[in-house]
């Protein structure tokens, strides 16, 4: 079986190699909030976070998670390929920020769905008690479980400005405990955070590349209408497309070839996105990245063998 060769370990290849079929993620709402919103750490969330808690494309909470999955699959049916399967992606807010019994029932219901081949859980490193990690490890023995950690940056000054609410050592500890339990970990990094230099952005990528995380999401900073970040427009540099692509290529050069690249850019809701507007043409951006990778003479990375 052969898949389209790229210069990195793509998520599409990873899924096809793991499951033997096309796999798509469906975004679900676990009905949770965030310690950065309910007053435990602060209010309003991280400075860039929308009212949907980064879940602008999720299926909003309804009667139960099974109904959410069925509704999402029905709505995606025009895109579904023969024998395709789905990852249940708990995306909105902090998806381990609830009682143990609630989380166990929620994730067990999702992983038991016949069309679901695994679950992916977006959360914060400071919301992962050991009993929850043990429970997720048990589910991981049934079907794969990915835990997605929102690191964004290793630089404490930036982390404070964006109101992340935890220090780097908290991420390090969570990553150690998750990987020690045999769970798959994906680390989120934002490229273009306010007042960070290109070198600082790449320092974060290098740090993640040297860690035990299995995958990485490289996310372009979006300025969304109604966020606190909007108030700082004009005080920091918004990357243009060429700058972003150059940073992404340099980032890929710093990462080990076996690391799974879960994202190279990101979606922003068209009706809420203020900047950068060029990111709305996501397919064009991805095509430009792939073209630049093929043509860049200074490429130092090793192509990931996908044949």
Number of C-alpha atoms within 10 A of each C-alpha: 7 8 12 9 14 15 18 24 22 21 17 18 22 16 15 14 15 11 14 14 16 17 23 21 17 22 22 24 22 29 18 16 18 25 19 18 15 12 11 9 14 15 13 19 25 22 18 22 21 21 16 15 19 16 19 17 16 19 22 17 14 14 7 14 24 16 13 23 23 13 14 19 19 11 12 12 10 8 10 16 12 8 10 16 21 20 23 27 25 29 25 27 27 25 26 27 21 17 9 14 9 13 19 17 11 16 22 17 13 25 22 15 16 9 17 20 21 24 24 23 24 23 22 25 25 17 17 18 14 13 10 18 21 17 16 25 21 15 20 19 11 13 15 18 25 22 27 25 24 19 24 23 26 20 15 13 12 17 19 14 14 20 18 21 16 16 16 14 11 15 18 14 12 21 24 14 16 23 17 12 17 16 24 20 22 27 25 22 24 20 28 23 25 17 14 16 13 16 10 18 22 19 17 19 29 17 13 23 21 11 13 18 22 18 25 24 21 22 19 22 22 26 25 22 19 15 18 18 18 16 12 12 14 8 9 12 13 19 17 14 16 13 12 19 21 15 19 23 19 19 20 26 20 19 22 16 18 15 20 21 21 19 17 20 21 17 15 22 13 11 8 15 17 16 19 17 14 11 22 16 10 15 11 12 20 17 11 15 21 16 11 16 22 12 10 11 8 9 16 12 18 14 15 16 13 17 9
